């Protein structure tokens, strides 16, 4: 576990190892959530970068139930 100090301006430095591990870049947006007296920082991922990420997922074809047909 890494410990950081909150500055007088309520700023913290994200340690280099953490930045590298999650691929954080300079200027990248981060979402902040409060969760049970904790702070959760989640890097923003643009929706455009998610295009096609499910293409190799094997999902069986959808079959409608007989009582649901029009």
N, CA and C of each residue as an Amber inpcrd file, in Angstrom:
protein
   210
   0.8490000  -1.1700000   0.0000000   0.0000000   0.0000000   0.0000000
   0.8950000   1.2340000   0.0000000   0.5180000   2.2010000  -0.8190000
   1.2570000   3.4410000  -0.9280000   0.5010000   4.5390000  -0.1860000
   1.2270000   5.3710000   0.5240000   0.6220000   6.4700000   1.2620000
   1.0680000   7.7900000   0.6460000   0.1240000   8.7000000   0.4510000
   0.4280000  10.0340000  -0.0500000  -0.1090000  11.0550000   0.9440000
   0.3490000  12.2960000   0.8290000  -0.0600000  13.3560000   1.7360000
  -0.9120000  14.3720000   0.9810000  -1.9900000  14.8180000   1.5980000
  -2.8430000  15.8400000   1.0150000  -2.1920000  17.1930000   1.2720000
  -2.0270000  17.9920000   0.2070000  -1.3970000  19.3050000   0.3320000
  -2.3810000  20.3150000   0.9270000  -1.9160000  21.5030000   1.3140000
  -2.8230000  22.5300000   1.8280000  -3.9150000  22.9240000   0.8270000
  -3.6860000  22.6680000  -0.4550000  -4.6910000  22.9370000  -1.4850000
  -5.5410000  21.7000000  -1.7820000  -5.4590000  20.6900000  -0.9230000
  -6.1840000  19.4260000  -1.0660000  -5.8000000  18.6770000  -2.3400000
  -4.5360000  18.7550000  -2.7260000  -4.0260000  18.0320000  -3.8730000
  -3.2200000  16.8290000  -3.4010000  -3.2170000  15.7820000  -4.2270000
  -2.3870000  14.6050000  -3.9540000  -1.6220000  14.2540000  -5.2220000
  -0.4730000  13.6230000  -5.0610000   0.3220000  13.1610000  -6.1940000
   0.0850000  11.6620000  -6.3270000  -0.3050000  11.2360000  -7.5410000
  -0.4800000   9.8100000  -7.8030000   0.9070000   9.2350000  -8.0670000
   1.3400000   8.2660000  -7.2760000   2.6950000   7.7200000  -7.4310000
   2.9590000   7.1900000  -8.8420000   4.2030000   7.3000000  -9.2760000
   4.6090000   6.9120000 -10.6230000   4.2450000   5.4690000 -10.9480000
   4.4750000   4.5510000 -10.0080000   4.1510000   3.1410000 -10.2560000
   2.6690000   2.9620000 -10.5620000   1.8170000   3.6670000  -9.8380000
   0.3700000   3.5710000 -10.0550000   0.0090000   4.1830000 -11.4080000
   0.5610000   5.3560000 -11.7180000   0.2850000   6.0170000 -12.9980000
   0.6670000   5.1250000 -14.1660000   1.8310000   4.4920000 -14.0700000
   2.2860000   3.6220000 -15.1510000   1.4380000   2.3650000 -15.2630000
   1.0650000   1.7880000 -14.1320000   0.2920000   0.5460000 -14.1300000
  -1.0850000   0.7280000 -14.7700000  -1.7320000   1.8770000 -14.5140000
  -3.0740000   2.0890000 -15.0690000  -3.0530000   2.8880000 -16.3640000
  -1.8680000   3.3150000 -16.8000000  -1.7460000   4.0280000 -18.0660000
  -2.2800000   5.4450000 -18.0300000  -2.1790000   6.1010000 -16.9030000
  -2.6560000   7.4740000 -16.7550000  -1.7570000   8.4230000 -17.5300000
  -2.3750000   9.3580000 -18.2650000  -1.6290000  10.3030000 -19.0820000
  -1.8320000  11.7310000 -18.5660000  -0.9140000  12.6160000 -18.8840000
  -1.0250000  14.0220000 -18.5100000  -2.2630000  14.6160000 -19.1790000
  -3.0840000  15.3120000 -18.4120000  -4.2820000  15.9560000 -18.9450000
  -5.4980000  15.0600000 -19.0360000  -5.3450000  13.7730000 -18.7170000
  -6.4750000  12.8430000 -18.7820000  -7.4800000  13.1700000 -17.6930000
  -8.7660000  13.0520000 -18.0010000  -9.8350000  13.2960000 -17.0380000
  -9.9730000  12.0860000 -16.1130000 -10.3590000  12.3660000 -14.8570000
 -10.5640000  11.3170000 -13.8610000 -11.9040000  11.5580000 -13.1800000
 -12.7080000  10.5000000 -13.0470000 -13.9630000  10.5830000 -12.3120000
 -13.6670000  10.3170000 -10.8410000 -14.3050000  11.0730000  -9.9560000
 -14.1020000  10.9080000  -8.5160000 -15.4240000  10.4930000  -7.8860000
 -15.3870000   9.3960000  -7.1320000 -16.5680000   8.8910000  -6.4540000
 -16.2950000   8.7950000  -4.9610000 -17.3030000   9.0950000  -4.1730000
 -17.2330000   8.8900000  -2.7240000 -17.9170000   7.5650000  -2.4360000
 -17.2340000   6.6850000  -1.7430000 -17.7600000   5.3460000  -1.5030000
 -17.4390000   4.9220000  -0.0790000 -18.4380000   4.9020000   0.7860000
 -18.2620000   4.4540000   2.1770000 -17.0550000   5.1030000   2.8510000
 -17.0430000   6.4180000   2.8990000 -15.9830000   7.1660000   3.5690000
 -14.6190000   6.9840000   2.9040000 -14.6280000   6.6770000   1.6060000
 -13.4110000   6.5300000   0.8220000 -13.5530000   7.3500000  -0.4590000
 -12.4350000   7.6010000  -1.1170000 -12.4410000   8.3130000  -2.3860000
 -11.9250000   7.3550000  -3.4480000 -12.6740000   7.2240000  -4.5370000
 -12.3080000   6.3310000  -5.6330000 -12.0370000   7.1860000  -6.8680000
 -10.8440000   7.0560000  -7.4440000 -10.4670000   7.7800000  -8.6580000
 -10.4900000   6.8060000  -9.8260000 -11.2770000   7.1220000 -10.8600000
 -11.4130000   6.2370000 -12.0170000 -11.0810000   7.0190000 -13.2780000
 -10.0510000   6.6010000 -14.0310000  -9.7220000   7.3100000 -15.2740000
 -10.8840000   7.2780000 -16.2550000 -11.1180000   8.3990000 -16.9190000
 -12.1690000   8.4910000 -17.9320000 -11.7090000   7.7640000 -19.1870000
 -12.5790000   6.9500000 -19.7530000 -12.2920000   6.2460000 -20.9970000
 -13.3040000   6.7380000 -22.0330000 -12.8360000   7.3780000 -23.1120000
 -13.7710000   7.8620000 -24.1320000 -14.5470000   6.7050000 -24.7560000
 -15.8270000   6.9190000 -25.0060000 -16.6800000   5.8660000 -25.5540000
 -16.1740000   5.4110000 -26.9280000 -15.5430000   6.3140000 -27.6670000
 -15.0270000   5.9580000 -28.9960000 -13.9650000   4.8620000 -28.9090000
 -13.2100000   4.8340000 -27.8350000 -12.1530000   3.8360000 -27.7020000
 -12.7080000   2.4460000 -27.4000000 -13.9860000   2.3570000 -27.0800000
 -14.6040000   1.0660000 -26.7620000 -15.2310000   0.4020000 -27.9890000
 -15.2070000   1.0720000 -29.1270000 -15.8260000   0.5250000 -30.3310000
 -15.2080000  -0.8300000 -30.6800000 -16.0630000  -1.8530000 -30.7950000
 -15.6210000  -3.1730000 -31.2070000 -15.0290000  -4.0450000 -30.1120000
 -15.0570000  -3.6070000 -28.8450000 -14.4000000  -4.3980000 -27.8110000
 -15.1600000  -5.6800000 -27.4870000 -16.4030000  -5.8290000 -27.9520000
 -17.1710000  -7.0560000 -27.7100000 -17.2510000  -7.9530000 -28.9480000
 -16.5020000  -7.6310000 -30.0100000 -16.6490000  -8.3530000 -31.2700000
 -16.3460000  -9.8440000 -31.1670000 -15.4620000 -10.2520000 -30.2830000
 -15.0940000 -11.6630000 -30.1620000 -15.8740000 -12.4000000 -29.0750000
 -16.8730000 -11.7470000 -28.5240000 -17.6720000 -12.3560000 -27.4660000
 -18.6750000 -13.3270000 -28.0860000 -18.6800000 -14.5760000 -27.6310000
 -19.6000000 -15.5850000 -28.1640000 -20.9140000 -15.5480000 -27.3930000
 -21.8880000 -14.8650000 -27.9640000 -23.2110000 -14.7740000 -27.3610000
 -24.1600000 -15.5940000 -28.2280000 -24.9110000 -16.5170000 -27.6220000
 -25.8390000 -17.3270000 -28.4300000 -26.9410000 -16.4340000 -29.0150000
 -27.4740000 -16.8020000 -30.1810000 -28.5340000 -15.9920000 -30.7890000
 -29.7430000 -15.8990000 -29.8640000 -30.3930000 -14.7760000 -29.9130000
 -31.5650000 -14.5400000 -29.0600000 -32.7810000 -15.2090000 -29.6790000
 -33.5050000 -15.9820000 -28.8780000 -34.7380000 -16.6110000 -29.3470000
 -35.8860000 -16.1090000 -28.5030000 -36.9000000 -15.5990000 -29.1730000
 -38.0550000 -15.0410000 -28.4790000 -38.9560000 -16.1620000 -27.9870000
 -39.4880000 -15.9790000 -26.7710000 -40.4240000 -16.9530000 -26.2270000
 -41.7460000 -16.8550000 -26.9720000 -42.4260000 -17.9940000 -27.1410000
 -43.6700000 -18.0160000 -27.9170000 -44.7330000 -17.0810000 -27.3490000
 -44.8440000 -16.9930000 -26.0390000 -45.8910000 -16.1470000 -25.4570000
 -45.5570000 -14.6550000 -25.5680000 -44.3870000 -14.3090000 -26.0860000
 -43.9860000 -12.9020000 -26.2060000 -44.0700000 -12.3980000 -27.6610000
 -44.3730000 -13.2740000 -28.6110000 -44.4250000 -12.8490000 -30.0060000
 -45.6580000 -12.0040000 -30.2490000 -45.5430000 -11.1220000 -31.2070000
 -46.6620000 -10.2370000 -31.5680000 -47.5840000 -10.8940000 -32.5430000
